[in-house]
Amino acid sequence: MDSILEKLGKAVEAGKVDQNSPYPPQMKGEEGADELARQALDAGESASDLLSVALVPAMDRVGQSFSENKIFVPQMLMSAKAMSAAMQHLKPYFQSGDVQTKGTFIVGTVKGDLHDIGKNLVAMMVEGGGWTIVDLGVDVNEDTFNQAVSEHPGAVVGLSALLTTTMANMEVIVQKVKENHPGTKVLVGGAPLNDEFREKIGADFYSPDPRGAVEYLKELVA
């Protein structure tokens, strides 16, 4: 029989948020990530193990499947939602210091752009990798990013844009952050971007999908 942590990992991978969730249909009525995370902690499993044995590997598998076009954005969003449901139970352990966070990731969609699906996916995947997320939302200007880095020294910054017209605003944000906080790593992503553009604006990393950002952050703290 599967252990509780294996069940939790499978629930996250399948996008089963909680018992009432109708998705996926084949798991209707079964317990989801919400209940399983609570049960695992009640049964004495450590918060660190929930993260490292169940959640992080599950989101790795989801990211891999997405990269290989085996699943698409809706399934990925459901998995991310299930992971977030489990993470709610772990937050007190992060805050108390029982679980060491790998760092802080500040993320936002840049000024003039109101798209947030890509940003939310990256934030959820990165959170599943054990990072603390500071989500600034959409239509975020350079001063807000700069202020957030001042409040969270040593944080990594992620910028998202879906419109070609708002890509240009990334350059201003990168310049301001690098000017005021030298050494800050800035990641960029979004449909119209490529690595050539990343290099041109002075950002540190570009990935066409959320998994790339997670892998890059892993290397940063390795």
Stockholm file with secondary structure:
# STOCKHOLM 1.0

chainA/1-222         MDSILEKLGKAVEAGKVDQNSPYPPQMKGEEGADELARQALDAGESASDLLSVALVPAMDRVGQSFSENKIFVPQMLMSAKAMSAAMQHLKPYFQSGDVQTKGTFIVGTVKGDLHDIGKNLVAMMVEGGGWTIVDLGVDVNEDTFNQAVSEHPGAVVGLSALLTTTMANMEVIVQKVKENHPGTKVLVGGAPLNDEFREKIGADFYSPDPRGAVEYLKELVA
#=GR chainA/1-222 SS CCCHHHHHHHHHHHTCCSTTCCCSGGGTTSCCHHHHHHHHHHTTCCHHHIIIIIIHHHHHHHHHHHHTTSSCHHHHHHHHHHHHHHHHHHHHHHHHTSSCCCCEEEEEEBTTCCCCHHHHHHHHHHHHTTCEEEECCSSBCHHHHHHHHHHSTTCEEEEECCSHHHHHHHHHHHHHHHHHSTTCCEEEECTTCCHHHHHHHTCSEECSSHHHHHHHHHHHHC
#=GC SS_cons         CCCHHHHHHHHHHHTCCSTTCCCSGGGTTSCCHHHHHHHHHHTTCCHHHIIIIIIHHHHHHHHHHHHTTSSCHHHHHHHHHHHHHHHHHHHHHHHHTSSCCCCEEEEEEBTTCCCCHHHHHHHHHHHHTTCEEEECCSSBCHHHHHHHHHHSTTCEEEEECCSHHHHHHHHHHHHHHHHHSTTCCEEEECTTCCHHHHHHHTCSEECSSHHHHHHHHHHHHC
//
